[in-house]
Amino acid sequence: MSARRRDALAGQAAIVGVGATEFSKDSGRSELRLAVEAVRAALDDAGLRPGDVDGLVTFTMDTSPEITVAQACGMGELSFFSRVHYGGGAACATVQQAALAVATGVAEVVVCYRAFNERSGRRFGSGVQHRQPSAEGVALGWSLPFGLLTPASWVAMAAQRYLHTYGLTPEVFGQVAVMDRAYAATNPAAYFHGRPITLDDHATSRWIVEPLRLLDCCQETDGGQALVITSVDRARDLPHRPAVIAAAAQGAARGQEQMTSFYRDELTGLPEVAVVARQLWRTAGLGPGEIDVGILYDHFTPYVLMQLEEFGFCERGAGGDFVREARLPINTHGGQLGEAYLHGMNGIAEGVRQVRGTSVNQIPGAERVLVTAGTGVPTSGLVLAAGG
């Protein structure tokens, strides 16, 4: 069973800098260069120098090693470096790792980064082409021979069951796509800037794997994103209003697999998200009604609805109505469907901008933001709060 009490991380660290490259379909440069550009931009935003950094955190999937990024950025000695597994599920956990290091005095300034050429280089949407034998590959061995080769096909299984169980149609998924693209349309950094869509556009987009259409699936993006984390005390002397880490959590459910947890008792929810939700609410001392903005990982639209339900924003099966009625501002940057797919790191940056008051789609009075990471895999989440 996961932790049953509030942890001690709340309020110990803050995100003080965000930086990114442009988001494109062909960056024309190496993933290392993208990482360095994003890290330097984040440090500039924080009012810090490379020499101030003594910790780095990234994803196990990233191709730019911590020591290489440190060397290329002109950093000095590192006292902390870490990587988090499980693809997009790692996003918020990178910040948790950084906050843990800062709170315990292991490091003073930690940068989290993710950079890839996920459109012009390796494309996750192309599916499994070849895999070396491993313990992790065993679960996939029960799915790949039957044609479930891509992330979309793995999610489609749960999405179909969700529609059947609650007597819904794929239009409920379209609510998410329309919402994201509406925010992206007014975000100059978004790939789909100026290009909103309608429910009719969603319903007529081509099938990828039923019941998922093209507009239910996130983009494939080249780019980099970085975040700077330090203590709340030090944050007070830096240029921007800090985004205090009110809570951070990771979660894996019983019998968890990577995207293929088809042998659970039911397929209409995301138990790993429930693990994260319980700990975030405990530690932050908040509930769904006290969140001003939600930045929900949207690699596929059905999982946005399930996240809303697992976090307690609405009843099970009611996520589509919740989005349609705009009861909570969600993915104000346009999400991964509208802005860019950076394994959720650009979503954390948007959470920071909301509590700073600098988002292009600023929600008035936004003080508390929920940010989630990749779902269907072991996942993570954050509650960010406006600092003084």
Solvent accessible surface area in square Angstrom, and as a share of the most:
residue,aa,sasa,rsa
1,M,167,0.75
2,S,36,0.23
3,A,55,0.43
4,R,171,0.62
5,R,188,0.69
6,R,139,0.51
7,D,45,0.23
8,A,91,0.70
9,L,12,0.06
10,A,19,0.15
11,G,34,0.33
12,Q,85,0.38
13,A,0,0.00
14,A,0,0.00
15,I,0,0.00
16,V,1,0.01
17,G,0,0.00
18,V,17,0.10
19,G,8,0.08
20,A,41,0.32
21,T,16,0.09
22,E,88,0.39
23,F,25,0.11
24,S,23,0.15
25,K,52,0.22
26,D,103,0.53
27,S,14,0.09
28,G,73,0.70
29,R,53,0.19
30,S,64,0.41
31,E,38,0.17
32,L,60,0.30
33,R,144,0.53
34,L,1,0.00
35,A,0,0.00
36,V,11,0.07
37,E,54,0.24
38,A,0,0.00
39,V,0,0.00
40,R,117,0.43
41,A,37,0.29
42,A,0,0.00
43,L,2,0.01
44,D,110,0.57
45,D,34,0.17
46,A,0,0.00
47,G,47,0.46
48,L,16,0.08
49,R,172,0.63
50,P,41,0.26
51,G,58,0.55
52,D,31,0.16
53,V,3,0.01
54,D,30,0.16
55,G,0,0.00
56,L,0,0.00
57,V,0,0.00
58,T,0,0.00
59,F,1,0.00
60,T,58,0.34
61,M,66,0.30
62,D,6,0.03
63,T,93,0.54
64,S,2,0.01
65,P,58,0.37
66,E,20,0.09
67,I,123,0.62
68,T,45,0.26
69,V,0,0.00
70,A,7,0.05
71,Q,149,0.66
72,A,40,0.31
73,C,5,0.03
74,G,54,0.52
75,M,19,0.09
76,G,49,0.47
77,E,162,0.73
78,L,37,0.18
79,S,66,0.43
80,F,38,0.16
81,F,118,0.49
82,S,21,0.14
83,R,81,0.30
84,V,13,0.07
85,H,71,0.32
86,Y,75,0.29
87,G,12,0.11
88,G,8,0.08
89,G,2,0.02
90,A,0,0.00
91,A,0,0.00
92,C,0,0.00
93,A,0,0.00
94,T,0,0.00
95,V,0,0.00
96,Q,27,0.12
97,Q,46,0.21
98,A,0,0.00
99,A,0,0.00
100,L,77,0.39
101,A,4,0.03
102,V,13,0.08
103,A,40,0.31
104,T,96,0.56
105,G,63,0.60
106,V,74,0.43
107,A,4,0.03
108,E,112,0.50
109,V,0,0.00
110,V,0,0.00
111,V,0,0.00
112,C,0,0.00
113,Y,0,0.00
114,R,4,0.01
115,A,0,0.00
116,F,8,0.03
117,N,21,0.11
118,E,2,0.01
119,R,83,0.30
120,S,59,0.38
121,G,43,0.41
122,R,167,0.61
123,R,100,0.36
124,F,39,0.16
125,G,46,0.44
126,S,63,0.40
127,G,17,0.16
128,V,38,0.22
129,Q,143,0.64
130,H,144,0.64
131,R,100,0.36
132,Q,124,0.55
133,P,129,0.81
134,S,55,0.36
135,A,93,0.72
136,E,72,0.32
137,G,16,0.16
138,V,98,0.56
139,A,24,0.18
140,L,15,0.08
141,G,42,0.40
142,W,167,0.59
143,S,6,0.04
144,L,38,0.19
145,P,99,0.62
146,F,164,0.68
147,G,47,0.45
148,L,32,0.16
149,L,77,0.38
150,T,34,0.19
151,P,31,0.19
152,A,9,0.07
153,S,7,0.04
154,W,21,0.07
155,V,0,0.00
156,A,4,0.03
157,M,81,0.36
158,A,8,0.06
159,A,0,0.00
160,Q,88,0.39
161,R,120,0.44
162,Y,0,0.00
163,L,11,0.05
164,H,132,0.59
165,T,69,0.40
166,Y,66,0.25
167,G,68,0.66
168,L,52,0.26
169,T,82,0.47
170,P,39,0.25
171,E,92,0.41
172,V,22,0.13
173,F,0,0.00
174,G,0,0.00
175,Q,23,0.10
176,V,0,0.00
177,A,0,0.00
178,V,37,0.21
179,M,29,0.13
180,D,0,0.00
181,R,18,0.07
182,A,52,0.40
183,Y,51,0.20
184,A,0,0.00
185,A,16,0.12
186,T,80,0.47
187,N,8,0.04
188,P,94,0.59
189,A,59,0.45
190,A,6,0.05
191,Y,77,0.29
192,F,41,0.17
193,H,87,0.39
194,G,50,0.48
195,R,113,0.41
196,P,84,0.53
197,I,21,0.11
198,T,76,0.44
199,L,60,0.30
200,D,107,0.56
201,D,62,0.32
202,H,4,0.02
203,A,54,0.42
204,T,112,0.65
205,S,15,0.10
206,R,155,0.57
207,W,105,0.37
208,I,60,0.31
209,V,48,0.28
210,E,105,0.47
211,P,5,0.03
212,L,0,0.00
213,R,41,0.15
214,L,76,0.38
215,L,33,0.17
216,D,0,0.00
217,C,28,0.17
218,C,27,0.16
219,Q,16,0.07
220,E,31,0.14
221,T,2,0.01
222,D,0,0.00
223,G,0,0.00
224,G,0,0.00
225,Q,4,0.02
226,A,0,0.00
227,L,0,0.00
228,V,0,0.00
229,I,0,0.00
230,T,1,0.00
231,S,36,0.23
232,V,24,0.14
233,D,100,0.52
234,R,79,0.29
235,A,1,0.00
236,R,154,0.56
237,D,126,0.65
238,L,30,0.15
239,P,92,0.58
240,H,65,0.29
241,R,99,0.36
242,P,4,0.03
243,A,0,0.00
244,V,20,0.12
245,I,1,0.00
246,A,16,0.13
247,A,1,0.01
248,A,2,0.01
249,A,4,0.03
250,Q,87,0.39
251,G,6,0.06
252,A,59,0.45
253,A,15,0.12
254,R,231,0.84
255,G,63,0.60
256,Q,36,0.16
257,E,48,0.21
258,Q,57,0.25
259,M,24,0.11
260,T,2,0.01
261,S,11,0.07
262,F,36,0.15
263,Y,168,0.64
264,R,48,0.17
265,D,154,0.80
266,E,80,0.36
267,L,37,0.18
268,T,10,0.06
269,G,5,0.04
270,L,3,0.02
271,P,42,0.27
272,E,0,0.00
273,V,3,0.02
274,A,21,0.16
275,V,20,0.12
276,V,2,0.01
277,A,4,0.03
278,R,87,0.32
279,Q,20,0.09
280,L,0,0.00
281,W,39,0.14
282,R,69,0.25
283,T,1,0.00
284,A,22,0.17
285,G,60,0.57
286,L,26,0.13
287,G,18,0.17
288,P,38,0.24
289,G,80,0.77
290,E,82,0.37
291,I,10,0.05
292,D,45,0.23
293,V,0,0.00
294,G,0,0.00
295,I,5,0.03
296,L,3,0.02
297,Y,8,0.03
298,D,2,0.01
299,H,17,0.07
300,F,16,0.07
301,T,0,0.00
302,P,0,0.00
303,Y,11,0.04
304,V,0,0.00
305,L,0,0.00
306,M,1,0.00
307,Q,0,0.00
308,L,0,0.00
309,E,10,0.05
310,E,23,0.10
311,F,3,0.01
312,G,46,0.44
313,F,25,0.10
314,C,20,0.12
315,E,138,0.62
316,R,120,0.44
317,G,15,0.15
318,A,25,0.19
319,G,0,0.00
320,G,3,0.03
321,D,63,0.33
322,F,10,0.04
323,V,10,0.06
324,R,133,0.48
325,E,88,0.39
326,A,79,0.61
327,R,121,0.44
328,L,15,0.07
329,P,37,0.23
330,I,1,0.01
331,N,0,0.00
332,T,0,0.00
333,H,4,0.02
334,G,0,0.00
335,G,1,0.01
336,Q,5,0.02
337,L,9,0.04
338,G,0,0.00
339,E,4,0.02
340,A,0,0.00
341,Y,20,0.08
342,L,0,0.00
343,H,7,0.03
344,G,6,0.05
345,M,0,0.00
346,N,1,0.01
347,G,5,0.05
348,I,0,0.00
349,A,1,0.00
350,E,2,0.01
351,G,0,0.00
352,V,0,0.00
353,R,60,0.22
354,Q,0,0.00
355,V,0,0.00
356,R,30,0.11
357,G,42,0.41
358,T,80,0.47
359,S,9,0.06
360,V,86,0.50
361,N,24,0.12
362,Q,58,0.26
363,I,35,0.18
364,P,123,0.77
365,G,61,0.59
366,A,6,0.05
367,E,71,0.32
368,R,93,0.34
369,V,0,0.00
370,L,0,0.00
371,V,0,0.00
372,T,8,0.05
373,A,0,0.00
374,G,2,0.02
375,T,1,0.01
376,G,6,0.05
377,V,14,0.08
378,P,18,0.11
379,T,4,0.02
380,S,1,0.01
381,G,0,0.00
382,L,0,0.00
383,V,0,0.00
384,L,0,0.00
385,A,23,0.18
386,A,22,0.17
387,G,8,0.07
388,G,104,1.00
